[in-house]
Amino acid sequence: MDSTVLDIGCGDGSLTTKIFKEIIPNCKTITGCDISEDMIRFANEHFASDRVNFTTLNIEGELPDQLRERFNHAISFFAINWCRRQETTFQNIYDILKDQGSCFAIIVEKFTLFDAYRNLANTEKWKQWVIDVEKYISPYHDSQDSLKEMQHLLGKIGFTIKKLEHKTIVHDYEKQENLKGALMSVVPFKIPDELYDDFFIDLSKEIQMLDTKKYNYKKSTNDSVLNVQILVLYAEKSSYV
């Protein structure tokens, strides 16, 4: 009730608006932020209202003074894993929050898609397009103990951890075309239009192979499933006397 909320990595603003309307309609304001100026322009044109607004922000960059200690709560879904500078990111989130403010985030940890990127980057067929793959892989993908890493990082900054756990979520798409839309929407590489379908076929084959061989996921009855390991965290900014 009557609190200010920041949605980090809001994209086009549609999810931010849905969260506001369906989950926290009593909050004072919700602000969506994203590094993409185009996304923020679209969000402001289509979703802004008296209590919903959007602003451009690089959460792992230098934090503007006007954002310090401004929000009661920060939320983020599948966005913080894009940040290479994790300590700076969480320090900025800490500094954005008022005393006793909270951060709730879902972060992609291990994802077969990342392994598939690496494999395709080493093939003659795709290596000229699948480039700079490490930029797009979660900082926790290769971690042996991501919970311990995250615990140390949050504690170092000053957060009090209330919840921190692994989860595996399974996206089971009805048909291959739905999987294609979901998967290709997050692929960051500039694949030529004429090779688009071929790339999706090779990418999905790699994912299916890695799902069973590397991660021992149970073989699905169809080939339209994505398994994603995530970190779920809820932490609070302690007030100091």
MOURPE-V585404 format. One record per run of one state. SS is the DSSP state (a for helix, b for strand, c for the rest). FROM is the first residue (numbers start at 1). LEN is the number of residues. If there is no record, write none. Layout:
ss=SS from=FROM len=LEN
ss=SS from=FROM len=LEN
This chain:
ss=c from=1 len=3
ss=b from=4 len=5
ss=c from=9 len=5
ss=a from=14 len=9
ss=c from=23 len=6
ss=b from=29 len=6
ss=c from=35 len=2
ss=a from=37 len=10
ss=c from=47 len=5
ss=b from=52 len=5
ss=c from=57 len=8
ss=a from=65 len=3
ss=c from=68 len=3
ss=b from=71 len=7
ss=c from=78 len=2
ss=a from=80 len=3
ss=c from=83 len=3
ss=a from=86 len=11
ss=b from=97 len=15
ss=a from=112 len=10
ss=c from=122 len=11
ss=a from=133 len=4
ss=c from=137 len=9
ss=a from=146 len=12
ss=c from=158 len=1
ss=b from=159 len=14
ss=c from=173 len=3
ss=a from=176 len=11
ss=c from=187 len=6
ss=a from=193 len=21
ss=c from=214 len=11
ss=b from=225 len=13
ss=c from=238 len=4
